[in-house]
Every structure is written in structure tokens, then in C-alpha cells.
Amino acid sequence: MKRKVLAALLSISMVASLAACGGGSKDNPKVDGSDQSADGESGGASDIDPNNPWAKWGDIDTSEHVKINYMVTGDKPSGEAAENLNKMLDKLNGILKEKVNAELEIYYIGWTDYLSNYNLTLAQMDGSVDLVGTASDWLDAWPNAKNGAFLELSEEDLKTYAPATYSSVSKEHWDLCKYDGEIYLMPEDNYAQWTNHGFTYRLDWAKEAGLTDGVKSWEDLTKYFKYVKENYPKVTLWDSDGTQFGQMAAGWVASHTKFVAIDGLSSAGLWGGTQDDLYTVVTPAYDNPEMMVEFAKLMKSWDEMGVWPTDVLNNTSSQNRDEYRVGEASVEQHHTQTWTDLCSHTDTNTIYKDNDKAESGFFYFGEETQNVVALSITHGAMAVSAASKNPERALMVYDLIRNDPECYKLFNYGIEGVSYEINDEGLRTTPKGYDSNTQNINGMTNYWWGRNDDIEIKDAQKNWEQIEKLYAEYDKIKIDYPYGQFVPNVDSIQAKIDNVNETYNNYMKQIAFGKYKGSAEDIVKEMDEALKKAGIEDVTKEIQKQFDELYKK
């Protein structure tokens, strides 16, 4: 926006004429907590009024009505769901028109080949999108910033057009949104979520098995499986599909080391540091064969026990999560956010209706070593397309959706009385006759780039006592993700990374499901030899060189 910032600012004499379209309305609601981040000093801007951060928008020319296209990954709703979404957008756009004379449209990137289509859309640079939902670990945020797809956002730009966001994000967090010294992203840094993986399991059954404190280790999990198999023979232990091997291996490493993986470098997460030495690059799955042999042995024993289907590697239609909900499966492997749903007495979790003693615990990977890494604040972030024709107004729209309670609730929850209601305790409930397939706005807007705990309304169906207890445990032991500003230059090693990734995955499918031939020692040795041939040591050496340049100057 450096190209437009001067043209966008008008003299005070324009204020009266702009008031008709709502620019800088004194009726903007208070943004609770917008002036200070919980993680440190605010972004500055002492002249931004926390009670009305948009007061100075009256100086900005919003006389031209504009459409802002918000690009998001997700399949476009159809039928009744689309009708419900449009009703919400009509209401939201009425507010946006009043405040900044803009309207929002959603540009969907369907899940099929989503990353290729996402990057292709950005590369076209045709002005078809303005706001871009992005992520440093799964949506190529840094490569797109490097390639010029995103607009540089100066502090003055942010202070002027996104004042509530600017003042609520700490300086430290803005620094983590920089590439080559320039800010390109607005982080989702005020929303509690944990995507570290583990096993949801039946805590009541674990207690029956003698695990009075629940499952706290892989050994406990083995004991749990044996008990369920013997005492609940009709229950499937784990209807796993063939895609779970990567998380299994990563979970084993997290539980037996202090490894911290570098996000986005490879799908297998092979390279990283340790909590004791963050900037020395290691690859535990390759460097520690003894540890991986123990993993291979345990997985062979689980395979022989029947923990998963015999055809697990070809199982592509698993319904394990739904089976867990109704008491037909003993575990579900996924991240903490999924457990927060499965441990709660929702309408779909009939295990609690059928058995008032039923409970769901969570064994998180890294529990034994207290190895938990907080989600990167750029796991979800918003960028502005460098080809946007209205970047200033795009920022203003984003600032309202993120920080204005009325806009936020509409975009995240829908129309009150239609998609949600508030009970006497201030918790969010669903109206009678609610259909999540057609009325779940959050599943249609896919707003994962600026959720705000200052405005969030807790779901009445969630087990908040249990959830907040686990979150508190995490907060005591977690470290912040340390590699947020590391943007690896992989041009010279990408082929080797790909070869290593493919080699590792091919072997790990066998190892993680105990489907290998011969001994555990033999398969791990064979994998390590193949990884060396594929170039794992060369990649490690290059990443270390880049670490040294960035962190050890």
C-alpha cells in the first residue's frame, strides 16, 4: 500500500461528507482487550483509542463503494447452506457498507488439489482476490511472500487501516510476521488452540484397567489396548486408515526426545532442533536408530494384537471418529482440538448418553518428556494480495471482522436466533431445529486467520472444565514455536528433500503399522541406508548452514 497511502488520506474537511456512509462512526462498539496483547507490549500506536480504534477512519476517503474478495480454502457451499451463508453475508455487508462502504465476497479454493490451485490463483495477479487466508506451515505463506504474491504492510499502513489489529498484536509478534524485514502477515495470535496430536481414549475404561491417572505413556496405551480387547471384545481397538503412520512416528519421537520440528520443510517433519539446543539441526528418526527399533518392535506387537485392521495400509474409508462417538472404537488419533469435541457431551457423542460413567481422556504425544510446542501464530494468518485493487479497504474490512463484535459474531457464528443462541450463562447454544450441515457458518466462512478470544462465545456443549484443565497443563510446559522467521532457501536441496520424504514415508508405512518383514533392527537399518542415499545428511548440512546464518550471526 505504499503506492496508495498518500492518495487514500484526505483532509479533515471530508469528514462531514463521509459521515453519510458511516466512515469513522462514533457508534463503533468497544473492542475489549484490543489495546494490549497478552504476550507483551502492544504494537505501539498510543494515539489509537482502545474504546474506538476506528475513530480516525473519518479522514479516509471511502466514497467509492468496493467489493473485497476473501480467498479461503474450502469447498463452496451449495443448496440450503449457500442460502444461509448469503443471508449472513447480506447482514454483514450492510454493516460493512455503513462503516467502510465495502462489501465482502468469498472466493473458495476447493479442497481437491487445494495447494496447487491456491498458489496458481495468487500467481495470476489479476486482482480477483484481496484478502488471503494463509499459513506458514500448510499454505506456503513465506514462499508466496518471497515471490511477491503478498503486499508489504508497513506499520503506518496497519496503524491507519487496521488500527485495532495493529494495537492488539505485540511488537514481538509483528516481528514474527516479517520476511526480509517487512511485515506480510496479520497473525492469529489471540486465540487458544492446540493442534498437537495424541490419542483420545476412554478414561473410564483406562481406570478399569488399573490406570488410575489415565494413559500417560505408550506403555500405558499398550496396557489399555490389551484390557479393552479382553473385556470389550465387540469394540474395535482402532479403525485406523493407512494415512496415520506419519503422526504415529512423530508422536513417538516427541515422546522420547525434546525434538522440535521445523514446520513446512517436509511433510514428515524430519528436521529440527531440540529444546536444549534449538539451533543445532538433528533428525532423530535417522540419528537415533535404537529409539526407532523400539518403535518398530512396539508397532509389531500392536499389529499382532489386532490394534488396527489387517488391511490398514489399504484402508481409505475409515469412520473411526464416528465409531468412537458411539462407543464402537476405543481410541481416536488426532489433535487436541478434536479431543475437545470428543470429550464433550454433544449430540453426536452418544457414548455419554448411553453410559453416564463414560469419560474421554487425552494422551498427548510428548507427555512423557513434557515436550509441547505452541502452535505458530502464523499457522493461521491473513495477507493482502499484492494485486488487490483496494488494499486499504481490504485491511479495514479485515479489522472489523477480527475486532468488531457484531461483525465477528456474524462471520463466525451466523445470525443469532438462526444459527446460534445465547443461554442464561452466556454460552452459545443451537436453536431448536438447527442443522449443522446448513447452518454452521463457521464451516462455510472457514475463518482461521484472526479468531479472537476477546470476542469468542464459548460453546455450551463443550466440557470446559476438562478442556481448561488440559490447556493449563500445556501452558505450564509449552515452548513457543522457535522457527517462525526461518524461511529456508530450498532451491538447491528440494529434490533431495523430496527424495528423503518419499523414502521415509515408504518405510514408515511399514514400520508404524508393524507390516515389515524380518526384524525391527533390519528394517530400521535398511531405512537409514536408504535415507542416507536419498540425501538426508546433505539436507541437514544445508539447513544447519542457513540456521547459522540466521540465528548465530
URWOQUI-V297804 format. One line per field, one symbol per residue. ss: DSSP state (a for helix, b for strand, c for the rest). phi: phi as a letter, one per 20 degrees, with the letter a starting at -180 (. if undefined). A space follows every 10 residues. Layout:
ss=???
phi=???
This chain:
ss=ccccaaaabc caaaaaaaaa accccccccc ccccccbccb cccccccccc ccccaaaaab cccccbbbbb bbbcccccaa aaaaaaaaaa aaaaaaaaaa cbbbbbbbbc cccaaaaaaa aaaacccccc bbbbcccccc aaaaaacccb ccccaaaaaa acaaaaaacc aaaaaccbbc cbbccbbccb ccccccbbbb bbaaaaaacc cccccccaaa aaaaaaaaaa accccbcccc ccccaaaaaa aaaaaaccbb bccccccccc cbbbccbbbb bbcaaaacaa aaaaaaaaaa aaaaaccccc caaaccccca aaaaacccbc bbbbbaaaaa aacccccccc aaaacccccb bbbbcccccc ccbccccccc bbbbbccccc aaaaaaaaaa aaacaaaaaa aaaccbcccb bbcccccbbc cccccaaaac caaaaccccc cbccccccbc cccaaaaaaa aaaaaaacbc cccccccccc cccaaaaaaa aaaaaaaaaa aaccccccca aaaaaaaaaa aaaacaaaaa aaaaaaaaaa acc
phi=.gfcffffed fffegffeff dnfmffegff dfmfebefdq fffolfeeff ebfegeffed fdfefcdded ebfqfffcmf fffffffffg ffffffffec lccdcddedf fflfffffff ffffldmfcc ecfbafdbcl gfgfffenfd efdfffgffe dcfffgfeef gfffffddcl ndfccdeedc bfbcdferdf befffffffn efenecafff ffffgfffgf dcfeeffbef efeeffffff ffffecbdfc fefnfbfemf drdcgebfdd fccgfdfcff ffffffffff fffffnfcff egfdedcfdg ffffgdnece bceaegfffg efedeefeef geffbfefbc eceefnffdl dcdffgfdfc bdcdgfegec ffffffffff ffcegfffff fednefndeb cdefeneecd ffnfcffdce fgedeledcr fcffdgdfff efefffffff gffgffdfdf fedfdedfed gecgffgfff ffffffffgf ffdmdeenef ffffffffff ffffoffffg ffffffgffe dcf
